[in-house]
Amino acid sequence: MTSTRKSIILKEAAHLFREKGYSGSTLRELAKRAGVQGGSIYHHFSSKQEILMVIMESTMTTLVEKVQHEITFAKTPLEKLRKGIQFHIKYHTTDRDETYVADAELRSLEPANYKKIVVMRRKYEQIFRDILAMGIDQKCMEIENISLAARALLQMCTGISYWYSPSGKDSIDTIVDSYVELFLYGLCGKIHHGGNQK
């Protein structure tokens, strides 16, 4: 029961932080949304900062572990990149509150927590940098600045969660394919790679 109540508080907190921002949210309102007495939150968390940290740490841990699993059995850099992009987009459009908070509320962390999450973010980004470096080594990618390319890719894919709607005309799979193609070929690359001009 305790773990269930704790998970409810975290879920409601992520939604509240996305809706009103961390600084604009209160534990009193969170308690009301979670269906608990105001003081009951302190049975599970010591502060609002701890709640934010738990959300961000859990989200980053899941991102790192799951993307590593997704790309493990992919045989080529292009396949790994597609798998990585697919996972990133699907996760960010499924757990939208948590991933939004993890992305947008970094500035709200206290210094020690900030440093810890930044390390986790770099670890996640490094997975994509390694894929791009592998692509360069195997001569299937041409990239001048791997770090810049990885950051641009992740920001581009993360942005989907801000506008994606399940009721929209394009499915997630269609969007994933479009983003993979856009990243691999850019705006004009297909012409130079033998693609057809439309």
Secondary structure, DSSP 4 states (H G I P E B T S, - for coil): -HHHHHHHHHHHHHHHHHHH-STT--HHHHHHHHTS-GGGGGGT-S-HHHHHHHHHHHHHHHHHHHHHHHHTT--SHHHHHHHHHHHHHHHHHHSHHHHHHHHH-GGGS-HHHHHHHHHHHHHHHHHHHHHHHHHHHTTS---S-HHHHHHHHHHHHHTHHHH--TTSSS-HHHHHHHHHHHHHHTTTHHHHTTPPP-
